[in-house]
Amino acid sequence: MPEIRLQSVTKIFGRKVEAVKDLSFIIEDGEYVSLIGPSGCGKTTTLRLLAGTILPSQGNIYFDDKSVVNLSIRDRNIGFVFQHFAIFPHLTVRENAAYGPRVRGRKKSEIDSLVDHALKAVQIDDKAELYPQLLSAPDWQKIALARVIASEAKILLLDEPLGALDQKIREEFQIFLRDLVKKEGLTAIHVTHDQAEALTISDKVAVMNKGRLVQLGSASDLIFTPKNIFTSFFVGESDFLESVVINDKDNFAEVRVGRSTIKVKNMGIAKGKRVVVAVRREFFKIHKYADKTETENLLPGIVVGDQFLGLLRRVRVKLENQQIVEVKVHAKHPIRFKKNEKVKLEIDPSSTRCFEYPEVGVASALEM
């Protein structure tokens, strides 16, 4: 299982389009890492650079301590799984799985052994003599995975591999896929637009924007300790309270939001500094204005709207400073809020993240 290291990798298409900019990160042996980010952020370009279908304009890529920039795709010992099933319809399941070792010139006995193992690993050995058209979409992806395993690849590159599956099957396949990668000792890099999928399946998730790596960390890191406002904004949903630090002496600093003062997690930002306080929308608690609460860490506001979102409701609230924030509550929340109703938003200081106000402004910092 190789360690993968990208060192200051840049990819320029044509003369001006920087698809990937100064990208550096390490994927440890046996890790499952997902790449997420808005469309056009460089995820698929990064995958293609690892595969060797394109070469970096600058920088280097290492598998263990060996540069692979000048290695062919075949010599990189990589397997691929795509959203659109890359299988041979005129070959049986067994023949599809045998394709890799066969073109590499392995002996028949070796091919049989590799294919038997691969088909059992993906739980499709009972369909070995069937043709793909008789099987389901999940089985087609299992065929693609079996071909990777039979080819003895050590690195698995996945580009939206579950995108063509129905939601329920997709969720089940996430668990199957992660278990398979771990059992077979593969190092996996998975590109997806589905954040929940990435957070569920991965050891680490790389957040990208505008060709750059924004943050690499575990699901817990990205949700609870984002390093910047883009990660806080992109992973899940957060609201940003523009404020000023008025007391920074305690574990919880005090900031002024409009005419109100609230406590937030002290991130070491000096008194008087302009800041942005990030609060995840599901971490707000909303109360009727007249209700008694156990805390004074409250922001008053007026309801702008209350809408159903499946199992959740989205309550939009205008604060005193005219900023609109969104609060997510369970659909069975006992209170329905009326438009223009006065409410109070309760904030747990420990659930906040405080960032220095970006020089370019909040809107530009969140640009995708």
Secondary structure, 3 states (H helix, E strand, C coil): CCCEEEEEEEEEECCCEEEEEEEEEEECCCCEEEEECCCCCCHHHHHHHHHCCCCCCEEEEEECCEECCCCCCHHHCEEEEECCCCCCCCCCHHHHHHHHHHHCCCCHHHHHHHHHHHHHHCCCHHHCCCCHHHCCHHHHHHHHHHHHHHCCCCEEEEECCCCCCCHHHHHHHHHHHHHHHHHHCCEEEEECCCHHHHHHHCCEEEEEECCEEEEEECHHHHHHCCCCHHHHHHCCCEEEEEEEEEECCCCEEEEEECCEEEEEECCCCCCCCEEEEEEEHHHCEEEECCCCCCCCCEEEEEEEEEEEECCEEEEEEEECCCCEEEEEEECCCCCCCCCCCEEEEECCHHHEEEEECCCCCHHHHCCC
